[in-house]
């Protein structure tokens, strides 16, 4: 499986406050970004997989809503996570 418990702990430890911090916006955005990159690679090989395409679009929307929340709450946290993950050019 591409996303096991150890990989999640690593993502949460790197982007969250601790490895058990699963609720912060930064940790969730990082997890969604990892999943988005995996699904993007899957769709490059399987372009007719429409269920995965729908799931990818839903994940991108969730990440967008979390990023919008961070813009409203704390612009510095938003800028830090964008720079760290390399989402914007």
C-alpha positions in Angstrom: 0.0 0.0 0.0 1.3 3.4 -0.9 0.3 5.1 2.4 0.8 3.1 5.5 0.9 4.2 9.1 4.6 4.8 9.1 4.4 7.1 6.1 1.5 9.1 7.8 3.5 9.4 11.0 6.5 10.7 9.0 4.3 13.3 7.2 2.7 14.5 10.5 6.0 14.7 12.2 7.5 16.8 9.5 4.6 19.2 8.9 2.6 19.1 12.1 3.5 20.0 15.6 4.3 16.3 16.5 3.9 12.9 14.9 0.4 12.5 16.5 -0.8 15.9 15.4 -3.3 14.8 12.7 -5.7 17.8 13.0 -3.6 20.8 12.2 -4.2 22.4 8.8 -0.6 22.1 7.8 -0.5 18.3 8.5 -3.7 17.7 6.6 -2.5 19.8 3.6 0.7 17.9 3.5 -1.1 14.5 3.6 -3.5 15.6 0.9 -0.6 16.8 -1.2 1.1 13.4 -0.9 -2.1 11.7 -1.9 -2.7 14.1 -4.8 0.8 13.4 -6.2 0.2 9.6 -5.9 -3.2 9.8 -7.7 -1.7 12.1 -10.4 0.9 9.5 -11.2 -1.7 6.7 -11.2 -3.9 8.7 -13.7 -0.9 9.2 -16.0 -0.8 5.5 -16.5 -4.5 4.8 -16.3 -6.2 7.8 -18.0 -9.6 6.1 -18.2 -9.9 5.5 -14.4 -12.7 8.0 -13.9 -13.4 7.0 -10.2 -9.8 8.0 -9.3 -10.1 11.1 -11.4 -13.2 12.1 -9.3 -11.4 11.3 -6.1 -8.4 13.4 -7.2 -10.7 16.4 -7.9 -12.3 16.0 -4.5 -8.9 15.9 -2.7 -7.8 19.0 -4.6 -11.0 20.8 -3.4 -10.4 19.8 0.2 -6.9 21.0 0.1 -8.0 24.3 -1.5 -10.6 24.8 1.2 -7.9 24.2 3.9 -5.6 26.6 2.2 -8.3 29.3 2.0 -8.9 28.7 5.7 -5.2 29.3 6.4 -5.3 32.5 4.4 -8.1 33.9 6.5 -6.6 32.8 9.8 -2.9 33.2 9.5 -1.2 34.3 6.3 2.3 33.5 7.6 1.3 29.8 8.2 -0.2 29.8 4.7 3.0 31.2 3.1 5.2 28.7 5.1 3.2 25.6 4.0 3.1 26.8 0.4 6.8 27.3 0.3 7.6 24.1 2.1 5.4 21.9 -0.1 6.2 23.8 -3.3 2.5 24.0 -4.3 2.7 27.4 -6.0 5.2 28.5 -8.6 
